[in-house]
């Protein structure tokens, strides 16, 4: 696992988005405003570093929804520890939260 003190601001933001329930690349791009050329390589690096765990959805589900299969991610124990340290280093990351949905 990489040293949490060396976790980049971008990686910390992606970890926080995952922790808040944004579970796949496009979802993360939408909520953070980061481009695909930043998000997808970061997800691969964080998965290799065991900060996150990924799994592919079933191809049947994707076909039913007429789209390519998604790779879903979740924060690992090591990722949670790294995120806690990153939130101390980057205070604005700690304030990021899932947007509230207005009730009709």
C-alpha positions in Angstrom: 0.0 0.0 0.0 1.3 3.5 -0.8 2.1 5.8 2.0 -1.2 7.6 2.8 0.7 10.9 3.3 1.6 10.6 -0.4 -1.9 10.1 -1.6 -2.7 12.8 -4.2 -5.6 15.2 -3.8 -7.2 13.6 -6.9 -6.9 10.1 -5.5 -8.3 11.2 -2.2 -11.2 12.8 -4.0 -11.9 9.6 -5.9 -11.7 7.6 -2.7 -14.1 9.9 -1.0 -16.6 9.7 -3.9 -16.4 5.9 -3.7 -16.9 6.0 0.0 -20.0 8.2 -0.6 -21.5 5.6 -2.9 -20.4 6.7 -6.3 -19.3 3.2 -7.4 -18.2 3.3 -11.1 -16.0 5.5 -13.3 -18.7 7.6 -15.1 -20.5 8.2 -11.8 -17.2 9.4 -10.2 -16.5 11.7 -13.2 -19.9 13.2 -13.0 -19.8 14.0 -9.3 -16.1 15.2 -9.1 -15.8 16.9 -12.5 -12.6 15.0 -13.2 -12.1 13.8 -16.8 -12.0 10.1 -17.8 -8.2 10.4 -18.5 -7.7 11.1 -14.8 -10.4 8.9 -13.2 -9.8 5.6 -15.0 -6.0 5.5 -14.7 -6.3 6.5 -11.0 -8.9 3.7 -10.4 -6.5 1.2 -11.9 -3.6 2.4 -9.8 -5.6 2.4 -6.6 -6.9 -1.1 -7.3 -3.3 -2.3 -7.9 -2.3 -0.7 -4.6 -5.3 -2.5 -2.9 -6.9 0.8 -1.8 -10.1 -0.2 -3.7 -11.6 -3.5 -4.9 -13.3 -3.8 -8.3 -15.7 -6.2 -9.8 -17.5 -6.4 -13.2 -21.3 -6.4 -13.3 -23.0 -9.2 -15.2 -23.0 -8.8 -18.9 -26.7 -9.7 -19.0 -27.6 -6.7 -16.8 -25.6 -4.4 -19.0 -27.3 -5.8 -22.1 -30.8 -5.4 -20.6 -29.9 -1.7 -20.0 -28.4 -1.4 -23.5 -24.9 -0.3 -22.4 -21.5 -1.7 -21.8 -20.8 -3.6 -18.6 -19.6 -1.4 -15.6 -16.8 -2.1 -13.3 -18.0 -1.3 -9.7 -15.5 -0.3 -7.0 -15.6 -0.2 -3.3 -13.0 1.2 -0.8 -10.9 -1.5 1.0 -9.8 -1.4 4.6 -6.5 0.0 3.5 -8.3 2.6 1.4 -10.4 3.7 4.4 -7.2 4.2 6.4 -5.6 6.2 3.6 -8.8 8.3 3.1 -8.9 9.1 6.9 -5.3 10.4 6.6 -6.0 12.2 3.4 -8.9 14.0 5.0 -6.6 15.4 7.6 -4.1 16.6 4.9 -6.9 17.9 2.5 -9.6 19.4 4.7 -12.0 20.1 1.7 -12.1 16.3 0.9 -13.7 15.7 4.3 -16.5 18.1 3.4 -17.4 16.3 0.2 -20.6 14.4 0.6 -23.3 12.8 -1.5 -25.7 15.5 -2.8 -29.0 15.5 -1.0 -32.0 14.7 -3.2 -34.9 17.0 -2.7 -38.1 15.3 -1.7 -41.2 16.1 -3.8 
